[in-house]
Amino acid sequence: MNWPPLLCRLALGLALLAGLATVSKASMAAPLRLMVAGIDKQIYLPAVLAERLGYFAAQGLQVELLSESSGVHAEDQLLTGAVQGVVGFYDHTIALQAKGKFVQAVVQLGQAPGEALLVAAARAEGLRSLAALEGRTLGVTGLGASTQGLTQYLAAQQGLKPAALHFVAVGSGDSFANALQQGRIDAGTTSEPTATRLLRSGQAQLLADLRTPAATRQLLGGPYPGASLYVSTRWAASHADELQRVVNALVQALRYIAGHSAGQIADQLPPEFLQGDRAAYVAALQASLPMFTPDGVMPAGGPETVLRVMQATQRGLQGRVIDLERTYTDAFVRAAR
């Protein structure tokens, strides 16, 4: 069929307009929002690197990384729909299932908590063991956070019940350091690079170490998967392609970590992440590199260890039947490989 030139030009113009409208709509699409439970913590480095190194963009994604001081607050943002995913501890998937809410870890970033229980140097004389924590004021990122649960478990191994401990929420980073320095807490659990900064400066002493897989197995009796990306199971089912691309980027970031030195990784980060002491940051990261999974796969036996630790201290989990297979999936990371 031969169209008159005018109609041909009109049809071509309409097709171009339709194409531009499609591109415009795609460019105006809302970015994927991920809440990080403390964006400057080393335990969550893969998410930051995926953004800094352009891995999200290479997957055709617009990702906005937000930050909350505590995993409990990040969890709330997911449940309200304010974010599509949380970069936080895997144990939240278990705690939420006990409440009838189903979320799933889709890529496991850490195979150890990456946390350290520190004692203020001024209190160290009377706090030389976990048993001495009874009646003390202990700092955690947030009440109900993973740092509190881990501290309770460590104390319980020495016969201390949760009621014997007094917890206060002090956040992380400088806010944790200030609470320790000012005497508002006697001890507390925090992550890197804050832990090494306080230890190197002589302001704190180490009481319990959960920063590497080997140290974690010694204290918790098995692998304890920490940092992960978790999303609601309903959102994962309806956004499988988008989620796969997010996981692709995070797995690529894990590969970058596995293939580079701590110094090279630090070079990719904003200066403020180094907390004014690059040498301390690099030293802390170098010692903690084994905590990252090489490929995002859930460590064998990890979910069972986490459940056992949580059931020992959390009343809401005692006697509850938890379906661990619904708390995580390796399908996306295996597809990424």
N, C-alpha and C positions, 0 to 999 in steps of 0.2 A: 504494500500500500504506500503510495507516494503522497506525503503530506505537503501542503503549501509551505513555503519558507517561513511565513509568519507563525504558523502553528508549530513548526519545528522549533523555532526560537523560544516560543512560549513554553513548550513542553520541557525544553532544556533548562529554562530559567526556573520552572517549578521544581524540577529534580534537584537543581543546585540549592534552592531554598530549603528543600526537605533535608538534604544532606547537612547543610549548615545548622538547621534546627536540631538535628540529631547530635552533632558535635557540641553545640551549645548546651544541650540538655546534659550530655555526659560531663562536660566541664563544670557544670553547676551542681553536679551530684554531691551530696554531703560526704565529707571524708569519713573514713572508718576511724572511730574513736576508741583508743585502747587506754585503759587506766593502769598506770604503773604504781605499785605500792612503794614508792620512793625511787624516783627516776635516777638519782645520783648514786644509788647503792650498787656495788660491784656485782651483786647477785643477779641484777637485772640488766647487765651489760649487753646481752644479745639483742634486746629490743632497741637499745640506743644505737648500737652499731648498725643494725639493719636500716635505721633511718639515716645515720650519718654517712654510711657507705653507699647509699642510694639503692639498696636492695628492694625496699618497698616500691620505690618509683619504677625500678626495672620490671616489676611484676604488674605494672599498670595501676598501682594503688595510690590513693591519697590517704595517708595514715597520720592521724594526730595523736601524739603521745601526751597524755595528761599525767599528773602526779598527785598521789595522796601519801601521807606519811605512814599510813597503816593499811595492811591488807584487809582489815575489817571494814574500813571506810570504802576501799576500792570495791569490795564485794557488794556493798550497798548500792554503789553506782551502777553495777551490772544489773542488779535485781530491779532497779527502777527504770532500766532501759536508757539511762543517760549515756552509757558506753556499750560497745558491742563485745568487748572482751576485757579481761583483766590479766596483766602480767603480775602474778602473785604466787603465793605458795599453793602447792597441790592440795594440801590438807583442807582447804576451804571446800573442795568438791565433796569431801566426806561429811564435813560439818553441815553443809547445806542439804545433802541427801537425808540426813537425820531429821531435818525440818520439813521434808517433803518437797524440796526444791532441787531440780536436777541440772547440774552444770557438769562440764566435761573438760578435762585437760587434753589439749590436742597436740601439744608439743612440750616435752619436758626439757627445760633449760638447765636445771641443776640436779645433781645426784647427791647433794649434801645440803644442809640448811645454810651453810656459809655464815653462821652466827657464832659469837663468842660471849660468854658470861664473864663480865669484868667486875672487879671490886675496886672501889675508890682507894687510892693509895693511903689516904688518911684513915681508912677503916680496915686496912689490910691485916693489921696485927690481930684483930679479933675475928677475922673472916678468912680463915685458911682452909676451910672445907665447906662442902655443900651443906653439911649438917648445921653449920653455924648461921645459915640464912634464916633460921627461925626467928620471927618477930622483926625482921629487918625490912626496910623499905626498898623495893626493887623496881627499877625502871624498865618499861617495855614500850614498844612502839604505840600500842593501843590496847585497851582492855578487851580481852577476848582474841587478841592477835596471836599469830603463830609463835612469836617470841615469848608470850606468857605461857602458852601450853608447853613449850619445850622446857622453860625454866621450872615449871611445876613438876614435870616428869623427872628432871634431874634431881630435884629436891626430894621427890617421892622415893627415889631409889635409896635415899638416906633415911627413910622413915618419916619424912615430913609431910603432913597433910596440907592440902591447898589453904585451909583456914589458918595455917601457921605462917603464911606469907602475906605480906602487904604490898600490893602492886599499884603503881601509878603510871599513867600514860605520859611519856615524855618525848615521843616521836623518835627521830633518828638524826644523824649528822650533828650539827652544832647544837641543836636543842637537847640531844642526849648528853653531849659533852658538857654543856653548861650545867645541866642538872647534877652530873657527877661532881664537877668542880666546885659547885656552890653548896654541896652537902645536902641537896634535896633528896637524893637517893644514896643508899649505901652501896648498892651494886646494881647491875642491870645487864640485859642482853641486847647486843647490837651487832651490826654487820660491818663489813669493810667498805670504805677505807677508814671509818671512824675508829674501829678497834685498834688497828695498828698505830694510828696517830696518837691515841691515848696511851698505849703501851710504850711507844718510843719516847714520849715526852715525860714518862715517869708518873703520869697522873692516875694510872690504873695498873692493876695486876690481873693476870689471867687466872680464872677459877675453873672454867670448863670450856673446851674447844670443840666446836662443831663446824669448823671451816673447811674440812677436807673429808672425803669419803672414808679414809682410814680412821681418822679420829672419831668420826660419827659412828662407825660400826662398833668401836670400842665402848662408847658411852650409851648408844641406843640399841645395840644388839643386831644391827642390820643396816642396809642402805636406806637412807631417808631422803626421797626426792623432795627438793624444795621448790625453787622457782619454776614456774610453768606459764603457759598461756592457757587460760580456761575461758570457755564461753558457755552460754546456755545450750542445751541439747536441741531445743527447738530452733534457735537461730542457726546452729550448725547445719541442721537438716535443710533449711530453706536458703542457705547461702554457701553451699558446699564449694562452688567454684571460687568465690571470693576468699573463703577461709583457706582453701588450698594454696592460694597465692600468698596469703599472709604467712602460712607455715613454710612455704618455699623460701621466703625471705629470711625467716628466723633460722632455718636449718643452714642457710648459706652463711649467716652470721656466726653460728656455732662452728662451722668449718673454718671460718676466718680466725676465730679464737684458737682453734686447735693447730693452725698452721703459722701462727705469728707469736712473737715474744711479747711479754708484758709491756715492754717499752714501746713497741710498735703499735700495740693496741691503745696505749695511753695517748699516743700522738694523734689518734683519731677523735679524741674527746674534747669537749669544751673545757677551757682552762679552769672554770669554777668547779668542775668535777674533781679536780686534783686537790682541792682544799688547801691550796697554798704550799703544798709539799709534794712535788712530783716524785722525789726519791722514795718517800714513804708510800705513796700510792702504788708505784711500780713494784716495790717490795711486797706489799700486801697482795697485789694481783698475782705476782709470780708464785707466791706460796699457795694461793687459792685456785690457780688454774685447773687443778684436777677436779674441782667441784662441778665444772661444766660438763654436760653430756657431749659426746662427739657428734651425735646425729639426731638428738631430740627424742630418742626412744626411751620409754619408761624403763628404769632399771629393774631387772628381775628381782622379785621379792620386796620391792620398794613400797607398793601400796599396803602390803600386809604389815610391814614395820610401822608405817604411819598410823594405820588403824589401831594397832596394838598400843602404841604410845598414847594416842588420843583417848582410847577407852580406859586407860589407867588413871586419867585425871579429869575427864569431862563427864559429868553426870548424864548429860543429854545423849551420850553414846553408849553408856553402860547398859547392856542387855538388848541393844538395838541390833537388828540384822541389817548390815550394809552390803549392798551389791557392788563390790569393787569394780567389776567389769563395766559398770555404768559411770564410773568416775573418771575414766580416761580412755583414749583410743590412740593406737599407733598408726591407724590407717593413713592419716594425712602425711606423717613424716616418712612412712615407707613409700608413698607415692612421690614424695619430694626427692627421694634418693634415685 
